[in-house]
Amino acid sequence: MPSASLDSSDQDTEPFVEIDPSGRFGRYSDLLGSGAVKRVYRAFDLLEGTDVAWNQIQLRNFGDNPSFIKRLRSEVGLLESLKNDYIIVLYSYWVDREHTTLNFITEACNSGTLRDYRNKHRHVSMKALKKWSRQILKGLEYLHTHDPCIIHRDLNCTNIFINGNHGKVKIGDLGLATIVGKSHAAHSLLGTPEYMAPELYEEDYTELVDIYSFGMCLLEMATMEIPYRECDSIAKIYKKVTTGVKPQAMNRVSDPEFKAFIERCIGQPRARPSASDLLKDPFLSEVDYDESDLIG
């Protein structure tokens, strides 16, 4: 990695609270987001002169769970290997042994998560929804056709990010992703209940679970409701999902073509199309824009 070390005068003037071992990235105190495992801070790439996101995980919180730490390291290694316009870019990662943290630097999407962005902008055209959908599908297509196949397993509107100034959408938070072999079959139960395909509960599934989750993302994008909002417990969500009861939000999708497209995504596994198939669907192919304009 090219060096961008700060001299003492730089460190005095920059309001960084932490600098990475190479001296290239500086972390501010501003918190962009936090979850059960990770905190994300605003940071700056001194070499390129760009905003980045500094992701930090306190490893001591998981000292008695070495398998979890191994999975976190796996996420970072996986991210580093992925090169696609619709997947969040990883620039650097390291373990800070003094503070027992795992740190990794990713690109920053200036408008945050797709959920927050959609809730902020309540009037969005069908054309815009189709543009977002195509980009998410292109990211999924890349993951699913990767050798070996990568299943995200936790796709939802909080780990899809957007740069609002040009409408570019990217998939992030691959912490629950798994790499599967030629059989494209996986066996473990992980994810966000409202977005989990029924076969995930059976712990025997393929990459098509991501298509189901994508369908639930579409439903949220259309209605600004989290699927199965009517359920007050995970057990009730599980019962509805496994018995084929659709979210009540489906009744609030006014566009019949969009509703039919969502239903294709959340159908039975054998009938569920791949990301590549969905990109060829007439519903999305009618979008008249140059997607290359979004790549920059």
N, C-alpha and C positions, 0 to 999 in steps of 0.2 A: 504493500500500500504506500502511495506517495506520502511523504512526511509533510505535515503542516503545523509543526510544533510552534507553540506560542512562546515569545520571550516574556520576561517579567512585566514589562510595560503593558503588553497586550493583556496579560492576565489581570492587571490592575484596572484596566478600562472596561473589559468585557464583564458583564454581570453574570458570568457562569458560576454555577454552584458545583460543577463537576466537569472534568475534561477526560476524554478517553485516553488510553495508554499511548496512542500514536500522536496525540495532540491535534488530530484533525477535527474532532467533533466536540462541541461544547454544549452542556446541558443547562437550560434555564430552570427556574423553580416552577414555572407555569405547568400545571397539570392539564393535559389534553383529555385524559380519560383514565378510568381505573376499573378493574374487575376483581374477581375472586383471587386471581393469580398474579396479574400484571398491572403495573402502572405505566402510563405513557406520558412523557414530558415533551415540551417544545424544546427543540435543539437546533443547532446551526452547524453546517458543514463549512468550515473555514477555507478549505481547499477550493471548493466549487462556488462558495458564496450563496448557498441555498438553504432553505429551511428543511429540516429533517425531523423524524420522530425518534426519541430515545426511549426504548422499551426496557423496563427494569423489573426483575423478579427477585424477591427476597428468598434465597435458597434455604435459609435457616428455618423458614416456615414449613419446609418439607424434609427436614433432616431425618425423620424416621420413615421416609418414603422414597427410597433410592430409585424405585421404578418410575416414580413421577418425575424426578430430576432427570432421569435418563430420557424420558419422553420429551421434556422441555428442550434438552440438548438436541434431540432428534428433530424437533420442530425447526430449530435454528439452522441445523445442517440441511434440512429439506428446503427451507426458504432460499438458502444461499445457492442451491443448485438450479432454481427455477428462473428462467429467462423468458418472460412473456409480457406483452404490453398490458395485459388485463390482470396481472398478478402483482401484488405489492413487492417492490424491490427491496432486498436486504443488502446493505452496504458493508456492515462490519458487525462482529460479535466477539465477546470476551467474557471471562469470568473474573470478577473482582473478589479475590480470596480474602482480602482484608475486611471487606464489608459483606462478604458472602452473598453477592448478587450476580445474577446472570444478566448481562446487558446486550442489547442488539439495536443497531441503528437501521431504521427503514425510511423509505421515502415518506413524506408527509402529504396527505391529501387535504387541501386547504379548507374543504367544506365538511369534513368529518364523515360520519356514517351516513349511509343511505336513509336509514330510519329518521335520523335527526333532520336531514336535508329535506326529506319528503314532508315531514311534519311542519317544517318551517315554510315550505312552499306548497300550500294546499291546493292550488289550481295549476295542475300540470297537464299538458296535452297528451293525447294518446301517442302522438309521434315521439314525444320525449320518453314516455314509458317504453316504447318499442326500442328506442336507441339504447336505453339502459339495459333492457333485456338482452339485446344482441351482444352487448359487451360482456355481460355476466356469462352468457352461454359460450362466448369465445374463450373466456378464462376456464370454464369447466371443460370445454372441448380439449384445451391444452392439457389439463390435468389428467383427463380420462384417457387420452391417447398417448400420454407420456409412457416411456418404457423404463421401468414398469409403471403400470396404471396407478394413479394417485386418487384416492377418494377423500374429499374434504371432510365429510361427516358432520359438520356443524355449520352449514351455510345458513345464514339468516341476515336480516337487514342491518344488524349491528356489526357484522364483519365484512360488509361490502362498503367500500369507501368511494368518495366522489370528489373530484375537483370541479367545483361549480362554474368556474370561469369558462370552461370549454366542455363541460358535461362528460368528462372522462371518468369511467367507473372501473374500480379494481377490486379484486377479491383479496382479502387478507386473513389474518388469524388462522393459520393452518395448524394450530396446536393440536387438533384432534384428527388431523389427516393421517391416513395410513397408506402405505405402499403395499400393493398386493401383486401376486404373481400372475401367471398366464390364465389361471382360472377366474381371475377378477372376482374372487369371493373373499369376504372378510368375516371375522367372528369376534365381535366385542360390542358392548352396548355403551355408546357415548353419544352426546349431542344435546340439543335444546328441544324439550318435549314437543312444543308446539309445531316444530318444523321436522320432526322425525318421521320417516316413512314407517309404515306398519312392520315391514320386514326387519327393520333395525331392532325392534323389540324381540324378534325371534333370533337375533344374533347370527343371521345367515343372509348375506346380502351382497350386492354388487355396487358399482359406481352409480347405478340408477337411483340410489337413495338421494344423491345430490340433486337429481332432476326433480324428485318429489319436493325437496327443500326449496329448490328454485321456484316451483309452483306456488309454495306458500309465501315466498318472497314477493311474487307477482301479486298475490292476493293482498298482502299488506300494502304494496305499492298502489294498488287500485283503491283500497278502502281506508288506508291509514289506520287499520286495526290489526293488532297482533292476532293471528289465527287462534281459535278456541278461547277467545276472551271470555266467553260465557262460562267456562269451567273454572272452578275455584280450587282445584287441586290437580296434581300430576296424575293421580289415579283416574280421575274423570277424563282427562285428556287421553290417557292410555286406552280407556274403555272405548271412547268414541273412535279413536284412530284405528284400533285393531278390529272394530266391528264395522268399519267403513262409513261411519257417520261424518259427513263433511262439516267444516266450520260454518257457523251461522253467517259469517261475513260473506260467504259465497252468494247469499241472497241479495247482497248489496252491490254486486258487480253489475253495473248497468249495461255495459257493452256486451252484446251476446257473443261476438267473435272473441273478445278477450276472455270471457268466461269459459268458452269452449277450449281455448288454448290452455288456460289454467287446468281445466279438467283433464286434458291430455297428460299434463305433467304429473298430476297426482293420482293417476289411474293405477291399476294393478301392475306389478312389476313387469310381467311379460308383455303387457300392452304399452308400457311407458317408453317413449322415444328417447333416443340418445341426444346429447347436446348437438351433435352434427346433424341429426335428423331435424331437430327443432329449428336450427339455423336456416334450413331449407323450407320451412313451413311458410305457406303463402301469407299468413298473418304477419310475419316479420319481414318477408322478402319485399313487401310493398313499401317499406321505408325508403324514401327517396332522399338519401344523403350520402355523402362521400365519407366513409368511415375513416379514411386516411387522414381526414382533417382533425380527428380526435387524437391522433398519435403525435406526440411532440416531446 
